[in-house]
């Protein structure tokens, strides 16, 4: 069996994933903090106005991010940057998906955890929208 995950140390301001890129890694934050942002593009002014970037949340130790790597079409829906010196476990999502096809119990447990994370982020988003 090949190794599908590795620990990495990320310097402050390291770009980890970029919105709209292919999501081929999934991350678990061990230490530090990661900020998420999204771009807003006004389609009428797409060629004359640069996209606006806005804060979309943060990832704290023990949380998983880039879960888009597990959900088709496997495209990042946010940009993630280390907001301080951080350590992550980076997992090859393609290899993980192959493993999940072979181990249905693991797939079930990971699916439940992924849904839990998505629900927590949806609640956070609702709070942010209500506050704005």
Secondary structure, 3 states (H helix, E strand, C coil): CCCCEEEEEECCCCEEECCCCECCEEEEEEECEEEEEEEECCHHHCCCCCCEEEEEEEEECCCEECHHHHCCCCECCCEEEECCCEEEEEEEHHHHHHHHHHCHHHHHHHHHHHHHHHHHHHHHHHHHHHHC
